[in-house]
Amino acid sequence: MENHASSAPNVADFVIHKVLDTFEYSDRGTVVTMVDPQGARIRLHVTIVTGELLCEHIAEALEQRYGK
């Protein structure tokens, strides 16, 4: 995994091993629970706009890595 710590100060890496099948909704959008390889969990609260932006960033990164 690349180290981008120098480009973004105060950033902690959370490597996602699994996304749980439980999806919740909140007043702000949706909640997704992710698990790292050691079993630590994080609940990600995302607005619709932020979720769409996140999808775009992931898709762009995958296209750059593997092509279209």
C-alpha positions, -999 to +999 in steps of 0.1 A: +000+000+000+013+035-009+020+059+019+003+092+013+008+105+049+031+132+037+004+147+014-023+147+040-013+155+076-032+139+105-047+111+083-051+076+098-053+046+074-083+023+078-079-007+055-114-021+046-115-058+048-153-062+047-185-041+044-213-055+065-246-063+048-265-040+072-273-006+057-290+020+078-305+054+070-301+086+090-314+121+087-282+129+067-283+100+043-270+065+048-248+046+073-224+018+062-204-003+086-169-014+075-145-038+092-107-038+090-085-070+090-082-069+128-120-067+133-122-031+142-154-015+129-162+020+117-197+033+109-195+057+080-223+083+079-226+097+043-249+122+027-262+114-007-239+140-023-209+128-004-217+091-013-219+100-050-186+118-048-170+089-030-182+065-057-168+088-084-134+090-066-132+052-062-143+046-098-116+071-110-089+055-089-098+020-102-098+032-138-064+048-133-051+016-118-067-010-140-080+009-170-116+011-183 
